[in-house]
Amino acid sequence: MRMDKLTSKFQMALADSQSLALGRDHQFIEPVHLMIALLDQDGGSVRHLLSQADVSVNRLRSMLGEALERLPQVSGAGGDVTVSNALGKLLNLTDKLAQARNDQYISSELFVLAALEDKGELGKLLREAGASKGALEKAIETLRGGEAINDPNAEEQRQALEKYTIDLTERAEQGKLDPVIGRD
């Protein structure tokens, strides 16, 4: 798989997953590593996407942490970490999904969709957390607004209102705004 076909956010998540595997003395970068990196990513869209698809994100993150603890550790590897066969297969499936949608770049939400369809441990954990293919595809369409991914920075440009503004209506509903003096 060509790294230049991944969006910048997906490339950063892959680098974070490599760092996570290296820090825990794992020999391979597994799909669990990448999913944790995607969920923990600052400004990433996967956590928002999963919550839109009615997935229990906190439960999923907890189960992923437990799966990470069960992975075998290797001592004396000297920092040699490679992509596992399972992750390579998922990345290829993600590439295939991107081609089917006429995307020029591979985005992280398609990895989540590919992982859900997978028969491996990550797919099982996603389904246990409440993920379903129909709800996830609907959330992806809502997130994308019906557009293809033709820019490597497409994921960073999403949800601009949520990132750069304050929703005063939401704050008022939550009771977080100070009352205006002189008004009822």
N, CA, C and O of each residue as an XYZ file, in Angstrom:
736
protein
N       0.840     -1.182      0.000
C       0.000      0.000      0.000
C       0.879      1.238      0.000
O       1.886      1.310      0.705
N       0.481      2.198     -0.799
C       1.227      3.444     -0.887
C       0.777      4.398      0.202
O      -0.411      4.699      0.325
N       1.724      4.869      0.986
C       1.410      5.775      2.094
C       0.905      7.126      1.598
O       0.147      7.798      2.298
N       1.314      7.528      0.402
C       0.885      8.831     -0.100
C      -0.585      8.841     -0.512
O      -1.132      9.902     -0.809
N      -1.231      7.674     -0.533
C      -2.664      7.611     -0.852
C      -3.528      7.798      0.395
O      -4.749      7.920      0.286
N      -2.910      7.821      1.574
C      -3.653      8.003      2.822
C      -3.818      9.498      3.106
O      -2.945     10.299      2.770
N      -4.934      9.865      3.722
C      -5.094     11.261      4.143
C      -4.069     11.551      5.237
O      -3.540     10.630      5.859
N      -3.798     12.807      5.464
C      -2.768     13.175      6.447
C      -3.143     12.700      7.856
O      -2.274     12.270      8.615
N      -4.428     12.777      8.207
C      -4.867     12.300      9.536
C      -4.664     10.797      9.670
O      -4.265     10.317     10.731
N      -4.935     10.051      8.600
C      -4.774      8.599      8.625
C      -3.288      8.251      8.710
O      -2.919      7.303      9.403
N      -2.437      8.998      8.021
C      -0.991      8.783      8.114
C      -0.493      9.025      9.538
O       0.331      8.268     10.053
N      -0.999     10.086     10.168
C      -0.601     10.380     11.552
C      -1.064      9.276     12.497
O      -0.333      8.899     13.414
N      -2.265      8.760     12.282
C      -2.780      7.676     13.124
C      -1.940      6.414     12.946
O      -1.691      5.693     13.913
N      -1.507      6.145     11.727
C      -0.657      4.980     11.476
C       0.697      5.142     12.171
O       1.238      4.183     12.722
N       1.235      6.357     12.142
C       2.500      6.626     12.849
C       2.308      6.494     14.359
O       3.182      5.974     15.053
N       1.173      6.962     14.867
C       0.882      6.829     16.298
C       0.723      5.370     16.701
O       1.142      4.969     17.787
N       0.115      4.577     15.822
C      -0.059      3.150     16.133
C       1.293      2.436     16.149
O       1.503      1.520     16.944
N       2.200      2.852     15.279
C       3.546      2.278     15.290
C       4.250      2.630     16.589
O       4.913      1.784     17.189
N       4.111      3.866     17.022
C       4.714      4.304     18.274
C       4.123      3.551     19.463
O       4.843      3.189     20.393
N       2.809      3.316     19.431
C       2.131      2.570     20.488
C       2.653      1.131     20.563
O       2.924      0.613     21.646
N       2.788      0.500     19.401
C       3.299     -0.884     19.365
C       4.742     -0.941     19.846
O       5.123     -1.857     20.574
N       5.534      0.026     19.444
C       6.935      0.074     19.850
C       7.071      0.284     21.357
O       7.904     -0.348     22.007
N       6.252      1.171     21.900
C       6.305      1.467     23.327
C       5.876      0.299     24.198
O       6.290      0.201     25.353
N       5.060     -0.574     23.663
C       4.577     -1.730     24.430
C       5.329     -3.010     24.098
O       4.925     -4.094     24.519
N       6.413     -2.895     23.351
C       7.261     -4.039     22.962
C       6.491     -5.087     22.168
O       6.692     -6.287     22.359
N       5.617     -4.640     21.283
C       4.920     -5.560     20.395
C       5.708     -5.678     19.101
O       6.293     -4.703     18.630
N       5.721     -6.865     18.533
C       6.499     -7.100     17.321
C       5.791     -6.563     16.075
O       6.437     -6.132     15.120
N       4.458     -6.595     16.096
C       3.686     -6.185     14.933
C       2.722     -5.044     15.279
O       2.277     -4.914     16.419
N       2.411     -4.227     14.279
C       1.362     -3.231     14.422
C       0.067     -3.935     14.041
O      -0.123     -4.317     12.886
N      -0.803     -4.102     14.995
C      -2.059     -4.824     14.795
C      -3.195     -3.834     14.538
O      -3.047     -2.644     14.818
N      -4.332     -4.307     14.007
C      -5.483     -3.418     13.812
C      -5.932     -2.722     15.099
O      -6.442     -1.602     15.055
N      -5.745     -3.379     16.231
C      -6.119     -2.791     17.523
C      -5.298     -1.527     17.786
O      -5.830     -0.531     18.276
N      -4.007     -1.565     17.462
C      -3.148     -0.391     17.646
C      -3.675      0.790     16.836
O      -3.768      1.910     17.338
N      -4.019      0.523     15.573
C      -4.476      1.596     14.698
C      -5.823      2.149     15.150
O      -6.049      3.358     15.085
N      -6.706      1.287     15.601
C      -8.019      1.758     16.047
C      -7.893      2.624     17.307
O      -8.587      3.633     17.439
N      -7.017      2.236     18.219
C      -6.776      3.050     19.416
C      -6.211      4.412     19.016
O      -6.618      5.442     19.553
N      -5.271      4.409     18.071
C      -4.681      5.668     17.607
C      -5.736      6.556     16.956
O      -5.715      7.774     17.132
N      -6.659      5.954     16.204
C      -7.719      6.732     15.566
C      -8.693      7.308     16.589
O      -9.149      8.442     16.447
N      -9.009      6.525     17.617
C      -9.937      7.001     18.648
C      -9.317      8.103     19.500
O     -10.009      9.035     19.910
N      -8.020      8.003     19.769
C      -7.350      8.959     20.646
C      -6.801     10.183     19.908
O      -6.244     11.084     20.535
N      -6.954     10.219     18.598
C      -6.377     11.279     17.780
C      -7.053     12.624     18.034
O      -8.281     12.721     18.040
N      -6.245     13.656     18.241
C      -6.770     15.013     18.408
C      -7.293     15.514     17.071
O      -6.579     15.485     16.069
N      -8.527     15.968     17.055
C      -9.103     16.483     15.827
C      -9.503     15.418     14.827
O      -9.858     15.733     13.691
N      -9.450     14.163     15.235
C      -9.828     13.073     14.340
C     -11.335     12.945     14.245
O     -12.069     13.452     15.093
N     -11.790     12.261     13.201
C     -13.228     12.163     12.970
C     -13.814     10.818     13.387
O     -15.032     10.647     13.348
N     -12.974      9.855     13.787
C     -13.470      8.506     14.059
C     -14.340      8.458     15.309
O     -15.393      7.820     15.299
N     -13.926      9.113     16.374
C     -14.723      9.117     17.611
C     -16.104      9.729     17.352
O     -17.119      9.194     17.797
N     -16.133     10.847     16.635
C     -17.400     11.498     16.287
C     -18.244     10.600     15.385
O     -19.457     10.489     15.561
N     -17.592      9.966     14.425
C     -18.292      9.070     13.496
C     -18.953      7.916     14.231
O     -20.118      7.605     13.985
N     -18.213      7.280     15.133
C     -18.751      6.138     15.870
C     -19.892      6.552     16.796
O     -20.866      5.814     16.948
N     -19.778      7.714     17.406
C     -20.869      8.155     18.276
C     -22.115      8.493     17.447
O     -23.236      8.300     17.918
N     -21.932      8.992     16.222
C     -23.068      9.248     15.335
C     -23.741      7.949     14.907
O     -24.940      7.927     14.627
N     -22.957      6.852     14.857
C     -23.493      5.548     14.459
C     -23.996      4.758     15.665
O     -24.200      3.548     15.570
N     -24.198      5.432     16.800
C     -24.723      4.823     18.031
C     -23.841      3.703     18.571
O     -24.338      2.690     19.061
N     -22.530      3.896     18.476
C     -21.576      2.947     19.044
C     -21.155      3.469     20.408
O     -20.913      4.665     20.572
N     -21.066      2.582     21.380
C     -20.602      2.960     22.709
C     -19.078      3.129     22.639
O     -18.329      2.166     22.796
N     -18.638      4.365     22.402
C     -17.222      4.641     22.160
C     -16.374      4.348     23.391
O     -15.286      3.786     23.263
N     -16.844      4.713     24.575
C     -16.070      4.460     25.790
C     -15.922      2.966     26.047
O     -14.858      2.507     26.462
N     -16.975      2.215     25.804
C     -16.910      0.755     25.971
C     -15.943      0.152     24.952
O     -15.153     -0.732     25.285
N     -16.011      0.631     23.715
C     -15.111      0.149     22.673
C     -13.665      0.441     23.045
O     -12.799     -0.421     22.892
N     -13.396      1.654     23.534
C     -12.021      2.032     23.910
C     -11.524      1.147     25.047
O     -10.356      0.757     25.067
N     -12.395      0.831     25.983
C     -12.041     -0.042     27.096
C     -11.712     -1.454     26.602
O     -10.721     -2.051     27.021
N     -12.547     -1.976     25.715
C     -12.304     -3.324     25.173
C     -11.026     -3.363     24.334
O     -10.306     -4.361     24.343
N     -10.744     -2.274     23.607
C      -9.506     -2.209     22.828
C      -8.283     -2.199     23.740
O      -7.265     -2.819     23.433
N      -8.390     -1.496     24.856
C      -7.290     -1.488     25.827
C      -7.023     -2.868     26.395
O      -5.871     -3.260     26.578
N      -8.097     -3.610     26.675
C      -7.937     -4.981     27.171
C      -7.312     -5.875     26.104
O      -6.462     -6.708     26.418
N      -7.722     -5.712     24.852
C      -7.151     -6.498     23.753
C      -5.675     -6.165     23.574
O      -4.873     -7.041     23.249
N      -5.320     -4.918     23.783
C      -3.925     -4.492     23.673
C      -3.069     -5.160     24.737
O      -1.928     -5.540     24.476
N      -3.619     -5.301     25.936
C      -2.888     -5.947     27.027
C      -2.641     -7.435     26.749
O      -1.668     -8.008     27.238
N      -3.529     -8.054     25.962
C      -3.394     -9.488     25.669
C      -2.383     -9.793     24.566
O      -2.000    -10.948     24.380
N      -1.949     -8.765     23.834
C      -1.001     -9.003     22.743
C       0.354     -9.420     23.311
O       0.785     -8.907     24.343
N       1.022    -10.353     22.632
C       2.327    -10.818     23.133
C       3.392     -9.737     23.026
O       3.396     -8.930     22.097
N       4.299     -9.743     24.006
C       5.387     -8.777     24.019
C       6.687     -9.490     23.680
O       6.889    -10.652     24.032
N       7.567     -8.766     22.986
C       8.856     -9.317     22.579
C       9.942     -8.431     23.167
O       9.913     -7.211     23.006
N      10.890     -9.042     23.842
C      11.988     -8.251     24.389
C      13.221     -8.420     23.503
O      13.441     -9.477     22.913
N      14.004     -7.371     23.426
C      15.231     -7.429     22.644
C      15.003     -7.298     21.148
O      15.876     -7.665     20.362
N      13.854     -6.783     20.738
C      13.567     -6.646     19.309
C      14.332     -5.466     18.704
O      14.517     -5.406     17.488
N      14.773     -4.538     19.540
C      15.556     -3.402     19.065
C      14.762     -2.404     18.242
O      15.332     -1.703     17.406
N      13.470     -2.328     18.463
C      12.661     -1.337     17.767
C      12.211     -1.749     16.380
O      11.768     -0.903     15.603
N      12.314     -3.037     16.048
C      11.890     -3.518     14.741
C      10.410     -3.889     14.792
O      10.054     -4.970     15.263
N       9.548     -2.991     14.306
C       8.107     -3.196     14.331
C       7.598     -3.150     12.890
O       7.917     -2.227     12.140
N       6.811     -4.148     12.514
C       6.264     -4.191     11.161
C       4.742     -4.315     11.210
O       4.164     -4.636     12.248
N       4.117     -4.059     10.088
C       2.668     -4.177      9.967
C       2.307     -5.662      9.944
O       2.905     -6.442      9.202
N       1.330     -6.045     10.755
C       0.912     -7.443     10.804
C       0.129     -7.812      9.542
O      -0.341     -6.938      8.812
N      -0.002     -9.110      9.299
C      -0.782     -9.576      8.145
C      -2.232     -9.110      8.247
O      -2.828     -8.715      7.246
N      -2.805     -9.156      9.461
C      -4.197     -8.754      9.657
C      -4.389     -7.272      9.317
O      -5.371     -6.909      8.670
N      -3.456     -6.417      9.751
C      -3.558     -4.991      9.453
C      -3.335     -4.732      7.969
O      -4.022     -3.898      7.379
N      -2.390     -5.430      7.363
C      -2.152     -5.294      5.930
C      -3.390     -5.649      5.129
O      -3.728     -4.970      4.160
N      -4.061     -6.712      5.534
C      -5.291     -7.134      4.864
C      -6.380     -6.072      5.009
O      -7.086     -5.761      4.049
N      -6.510     -5.516      6.225
C      -7.514     -4.466      6.452
C      -7.207     -3.197      5.657
O      -8.120     -2.555      5.137
N      -5.935     -2.835      5.561
C      -5.561     -1.650      4.791
C      -5.863     -1.850      3.308
O      -6.296     -0.918      2.629
N      -5.634     -3.071      2.802
C      -5.967     -3.362      1.412
C      -7.474     -3.298      1.181
O      -7.927     -2.795      0.153
N      -8.239     -3.802      2.127
C      -9.697     -3.735      2.033
C     -10.172     -2.280      2.084
O     -11.119     -1.906      1.393
N      -9.514     -1.471      2.901
C      -9.832     -0.047      2.985
C      -9.560      0.637      1.650
O     -10.347      1.469      1.198
N      -8.441      0.280      1.025
C      -8.094      0.818     -0.290
C      -9.169      0.441     -1.309
O      -9.560      1.263     -2.137
N      -9.638     -0.788     -1.247
C     -10.675     -1.256     -2.168
C     -11.983     -0.468     -1.966
O     -12.651     -0.105     -2.934
N     -12.338     -0.208     -0.695
C     -13.536      0.589     -0.393
C     -13.402      2.015     -0.928
O     -14.366      2.589     -1.435
N     -12.193      2.585     -0.809
C     -11.959      3.947     -1.308
C     -12.086      3.994     -2.826
O     -12.637      4.947     -3.377
N     -11.582      2.973     -3.499
C     -11.697      2.927     -4.958
C     -13.154      2.790     -5.382
O     -13.567      3.385     -6.378
N     -13.930      2.019     -4.642
C     -15.347      1.842     -4.965
C     -16.123      3.152     -4.805
O     -17.134      3.360     -5.476
N     -15.655      4.030     -3.924
C     -16.316      5.324     -3.704
C     -15.704      6.436     -4.546
O     -16.075      7.601     -4.401
N     -14.763      6.082     -5.429
C     -14.068      7.044     -6.295
C     -13.275      8.079     -5.509
O     -13.176      9.236     -5.918
N     -12.712      7.663     -4.385
C     -11.863      8.549     -3.583
C     -10.433      8.489     -4.108
O      -9.935      7.419     -4.457
N      -9.783      9.638     -4.161
C      -8.372      9.659     -4.540
C      -7.480      9.341     -3.345
O      -6.351      8.882     -3.513
N      -7.986      9.584     -2.143
C      -7.229      9.339     -0.926
C      -8.029      8.429      0.000
O      -9.259      8.414     -0.033
N      -7.324      7.686      0.811
C      -7.956      6.734      1.736
C      -8.119      7.423      3.083
O      -7.145      7.890      3.672
N      -9.353      7.483      3.567
C      -9.629      8.174      4.830
C      -9.849      7.172      5.956
O     -10.095      5.989      5.717
N      -9.757      7.660      7.174
C      -9.828      6.797      8.349
C     -11.200      6.182      8.563
O     -11.300      5.085      9.113
N     -12.268      6.868      8.137
C     -13.595      6.280      8.358
C     -13.803      5.017      7.533
O     -14.575      4.142      7.926
N     -13.122      4.913      6.395
C     -13.234      3.689      5.593
C     -12.500      2.538      6.258
O     -12.871      1.379      6.073
N     -11.455      2.844      7.034
C     -10.785      1.785      7.804
C     -11.743      1.207      8.834
O     -11.771     -0.005      9.050
N     -12.523      2.066      9.467
C     -13.488      1.600     10.462
C     -14.529      0.705      9.793
O     -14.914     -0.326     10.346
N     -14.983      1.098      8.608
C     -15.958      0.291      7.871
C     -15.356     -1.058      7.475
O     -16.019     -2.090      7.582
N     -14.104     -1.052      7.020
C     -13.423     -2.298      6.656
C     -13.236     -3.182      7.882
O     -13.402     -4.399      7.803
N     -12.891     -2.575      9.014
C     -12.687     -3.345     10.248
C     -13.980     -3.980     10.722
O     -13.971     -5.087     11.261
N     -15.092     -3.287     10.523
C     -16.385     -3.826     10.930
C     -16.744     -5.066     10.114
O     -17.335     -6.008     10.641
N     -16.392     -5.066      8.846
C     -16.685     -6.203      7.977
C     -15.719     -7.363      8.195
O     -15.987     -8.487      7.771
N     -14.591     -7.088      8.860
C     -13.572     -8.104      9.071
C     -14.025     -9.136     10.101
O     -14.795     -8.826     11.011
N     -13.543    -10.348      9.945
C     -13.895    -11.436     10.864
C     -12.928    -11.507     12.051
O     -13.086    -12.366     12.918
N     -11.940    -10.627     12.101
C     -10.940    -10.651     13.157
C     -11.433    -10.068     14.469
O     -12.617     -9.782     14.640
N     -10.496     -9.899     15.388
C     -10.834     -9.432     16.734
C     -11.393     -8.010     16.735
O     -12.329     -7.718     17.480
N     -10.834     -7.124     15.912
C     -11.306     -5.742     15.884
C     -12.756     -5.673     15.405
O     -13.553     -4.918     15.962
N     -13.098     -6.434     14.404
C     -14.479     -6.474     13.923
C     -15.424     -6.969     14.996
O     -16.529     -6.451     15.157
N     -14.976     -7.984     15.734
C     -15.794     -8.535     16.823
C     -16.018     -7.485     17.910
O     -17.129     -7.343     18.420
N     -14.965     -6.751     18.262
C     -15.078     -5.719     19.295
C     -16.002     -4.574     18.847
O     -16.787     -4.052     19.637
N     -15.894     -4.200     17.573
C     -16.774     -3.142     17.061
C     -18.235     -3.577     17.126
O     -19.104     -2.797     17.515
N     -18.499     -4.814     16.746
C     -19.882     -5.304     16.791
C     -20.385     -5.415     18.224
O     -21.557     -5.143     18.484
N     -19.517     -5.811     19.166
C     -19.910     -5.882     20.576
C     -20.243     -4.504     21.137
O     -21.094     -4.370     22.016
N     -19.565     -3.483     20.619
C     -19.804     -2.115     21.098
C     -21.042     -1.493     20.451
O     -21.405     -0.360     20.768
N     -21.687     -2.224     19.554
C     -22.935     -1.752     18.970
C     -22.843     -1.226     17.559
O     -23.794     -0.612     17.075
N     -21.726     -1.445     16.877
C     -21.581     -0.958     15.507
C     -22.350     -1.853     14.536
O     -22.346     -3.078     14.658
N     -23.003     -1.220     13.580
C     -23.659     -1.961     12.505
C     -23.289     -1.296     11.185
O     -23.058     -0.088     11.130
N     -23.237     -2.092     10.131
C     -22.790     -1.589      8.843
C     -23.710     -0.480      8.321
O     -23.230      0.537      7.822
N     -25.010     -0.669      8.433
C     -25.960      0.326      7.926
C     -25.820      1.671      8.620
O     -25.777      2.716      7.971
N     -25.749      1.634      9.951
C     -25.628      2.881     10.719
C     -24.289      3.564     10.446
O     -24.216      4.791     10.373
N     -23.227      2.762     10.295
C     -21.905      3.326     10.041
C     -21.845      3.966      8.655
O     -21.288      5.051      8.492
N     -22.418      3.293      7.660
C     -22.425      3.874      6.309
C     -23.239      5.166      6.265
O     -22.863      6.118      5.581
N     -24.340      5.197      6.988
C     -25.165      6.405      7.043
C     -24.390      7.545      7.712
O     -24.440      8.686      7.252
N     -23.675      7.233      8.795
C     -22.872      8.246      9.484
C     -21.735      8.748      8.596
O     -21.396      9.931      8.629
N     -21.147      7.850      7.801
C     -20.072      8.248      6.888
C     -20.612      9.203      5.827
O     -19.977     10.209      5.510
N     -21.779      8.889      5.282
C     -22.386      9.761      4.272
C     -22.717     11.132      4.865
O     -22.529     12.156      4.208
N     -23.209     11.152      6.101
C     -23.511     12.417      6.767
C     -22.231     13.218      7.003
O     -22.198     14.430      6.790
N     -21.186     12.531      7.442
C     -19.902     13.177      7.722
C     -19.290     13.767      6.462
O     -18.780     14.888      6.476
N     -19.341     13.015      5.382
C     -18.743     13.449      4.125
C     -19.599     14.449      3.365
O     -19.083     15.217      2.553
N     -20.877     14.446      3.615
C     -21.769     15.321      2.874
C     -21.917     14.896      1.420
O     -22.201     15.722      0.553
N     -21.725     13.608      1.155
C     -21.869     13.079     -0.196
C     -20.693     13.341     -1.107
O     -20.783     13.088     -2.308
N     -19.592     13.839     -0.574
C     -18.441     14.171     -1.404
C     -17.370     13.098     -1.314
O     -17.242     12.406     -0.304
N     -16.599     12.974     -2.397
C     -15.468     12.049     -2.424
C     -14.261     12.718     -1.762
O     -14.199     13.941     -1.645
N     -13.325     11.907     -1.340
C     -12.101     12.420     -0.706
C     -11.060     12.646     -1.803
O     -10.429     11.697     -2.268
N     -10.883     13.894     -2.212
C      -9.945     14.237     -3.277
C      -8.807     15.125     -2.788
O      -8.041     15.661     -3.588
N      -8.701     15.277     -1.475
C      -7.698     16.145     -0.884
C      -7.063     15.406      0.293
O      -7.787     14.840      1.112
N      -5.741     15.395      0.402
C      -5.115     14.681      1.525
C      -5.452     15.282      2.887
O      -5.287     14.620      3.912
N      -5.922     16.529      2.908
C      -6.276     17.184      4.171
C      -7.778     17.251      4.379
O      -8.253     18.067      5.170
N      -8.534     16.413      3.687
C      -9.998     16.468      3.740
C     -10.535     16.236      5.148
O     -11.522     16.859      5.542
N      -9.903     15.354      5.905
C     -10.401     15.057      7.252
C     -10.206     16.233      8.202
O     -10.967     16.388      9.157
N      -9.204     17.056      7.954
C      -8.947     18.197      8.831
C      -9.937     19.329      8.586
O     -10.129     20.192      9.442
N     -10.566     19.319      7.407
C     -11.475     20.403      7.056
C     -12.903     20.126      7.495
O     -13.772     20.984      7.337
N     -13.159     18.960      8.036
C     -14.516     18.608      8.465
C     -14.839     19.224      9.818
O     -13.953     19.577     10.596
N     -16.117     19.340     10.068
C     -16.630     19.800     11.353
C     -15.983     21.117     11.771
O     -15.628     21.314     12.933
N     -15.840     22.014     10.796
C     -15.199     23.292     11.074
C     -15.968     24.095     12.112
O     -15.360     24.746     12.961
N     -17.303     24.060     12.058
C     -18.090     24.815     13.040
C     -17.853     24.300     14.448
O     -17.705     25.090     15.381
N     -17.814     22.963     14.615
C     -17.604     22.397     15.948
C     -16.203     22.694     16.478
O     -16.008     22.850     17.684
N     -15.225     22.771     15.565
C     -13.846     22.996     15.993
C     -13.561     24.446     16.358
O     -12.852     24.717     17.327
N     -14.116     25.388     15.577
C     -13.687     26.772     15.697
C     -14.734     27.728     16.248
O     -14.490     28.932     16.328
N     -15.896     27.210     16.629
C     -16.922     28.099     17.169
C     -17.479     27.541     18.476
O     -17.195     26.405     18.857
N     -18.268     28.355     19.143
C     -18.929     27.934     20.372
C     -20.425     27.920     20.100
O     -20.979     28.912     19.626
N     -21.075     26.817     20.393
C     -22.513     26.698     20.179
C     -23.223     27.272     21.406
O     -23.349     26.605     22.433
N     -23.685     28.520     21.281
C     -24.321     29.194     22.414
C     -25.664     28.560     22.767
O     -26.055     28.543     23.934
N     -26.370     28.043     21.769
C     -27.654     27.397     22.036
C     -27.446     26.155     22.899
O     -28.182     25.917     23.857
N     -26.440     25.376     22.546
C     -26.133     24.170     23.329
C     -25.720     24.532     24.750
O     -26.143     23.889     25.711
N     -24.893     25.561     24.878
C     -24.466     25.992     26.216
C     -25.634     26.483     27.054
O     -25.688     26.235     28.258
N     -26.571     27.181     26.417
C     -27.747     27.678     27.143
C     -28.612     26.509     27.607
O     -29.128     26.519     28.724
N     -28.767     25.509     26.754
C     -29.561     24.329     27.132
C     -28.924     23.591     28.293
O     -29.624     23.010     29.122
N     -27.604     23.611     28.356
C     -26.891     22.927     29.439
C     -26.782     23.783     30.693
O     -26.290     23.318     31.722
N     -27.240     25.039     30.613
C     -27.186     25.925     31.776
C     -25.796     26.468     32.045
O     -25.488     26.828     33.181
N     -24.954     26.535     31.031
C     -23.576     26.984     31.216
C     -23.370     28.459     30.891
O     -22.250     28.960     30.992
N     -24.442     29.166     30.501
C     -24.325     30.594     30.222
C     -24.773     31.397     31.436
O     -25.721     31.021     32.125
N     -24.097     32.479     31.686
C     -24.483     33.358     32.774
C     -25.773     34.080     32.378
O     -25.970     34.417     31.210
N     -26.646     34.313     33.356
C     -27.891     35.020     33.021
C     -27.596     36.481     32.657
O     -26.654     37.087     33.170
N     -28.408     37.019     31.776
C     -28.266     38.400     31.374
C     -28.988     39.255     32.435
O     -30.153     39.014     32.749
N     -28.287     40.240     32.970
C     -28.861     41.068     34.024
C     -29.902     42.003     33.431
O     -29.663     42.641     32.407
N     -31.055     42.080     34.078
C     -32.110     42.953     33.646
C     -33.115     42.286     32.724
O     -34.050     42.937     32.257
N     -32.938     40.996     32.455
C     -33.889     40.290     31.598
C     -34.426     39.094     32.346
O     -33.748     38.548     33.216
N     -35.640     38.679     32.019
C     -36.241     37.524     32.656
C     -35.900     36.261     31.891
O     -36.321     35.171     32.279
